[in-house]
Amino acid sequence: PLGDPAEVSLKGLRVGMYTDLPFFPTSPALRRAAKEAALALQNRGAIIEEFAPPDAAEALNMFFGLLSADGAHYVQSIMGKGKRDYRIASLLMLTGMPNLSRSVLTAGMRLFGQKRQGELFASLHIHSAAGFWRLVAELRAYRQRFLARLEVGNFDALICPPCSLPALTHGSSFYLTTAGVYGMVYNLLGLPAGVVSITRVRPDEEGQRPLSLDVTDWVSRQVEKGSAGLPVGVQVVARPWRDEVALALMMALEEDFKTRPDYPATQLTQATI
């Protein structure tokens, strides 16, 4: 049975923290949110230490590799023949593309400096049954490495950004699928995780991403531009079957931040209504 979050003591709880993954660095507001959350938990008696997860790009490749292993036939059968949003339609087209054609497209993307898009296209690969089970074995090995790293630090939980960027502008998700790598890792691993909103983007935290030829970076700059006031949060992750630890940490963060002037709960509630 799952434990009771009310019975979890934060004193002495070992929490690993990271603010960036090299594959897709976060926006300043999300980086700040993770640091402020770490400080709040430390003030409650938790022990905060830096944590470095195994290669996130590898996890992303496995995530999309497993998702596209059948050429999207199963997803296509579920969706039927109804009209589709162009972003979904494009992703399904890429997923069902012959591997050779996709390899040529991927090489072209990389040649023209589109590194992240190229990585995404390369991971969308149709696999044989043997190839699919090879991916499953790779996933198991990655999960074991990840859990072993938790063991080395004796970590009870992790805190990190939930996404690379604040809320995306309409249409930008077509280029920013990989911005969700921070959450995809824990979907892949099957670890209990949740997100608690704690602050807002400040005016001085807009548009600090360096200029680049990569369309992903360019669109990311456009998303950050004008994002002041948008809510941002922190992701809390616990060990397998320790949902109560994640919930206890989230409850503590919500309690600490709800009295702050930049806490976003009120406007979020109004927007939902």
Summary of the structure (lengths in Angstrom):
residues: 273
radius of gyration: 19.7
end to end distance: 34.8
largest distance: 55.8
contacts: 851
relative contact order: 0.19
helix: 54%
strand: 10%
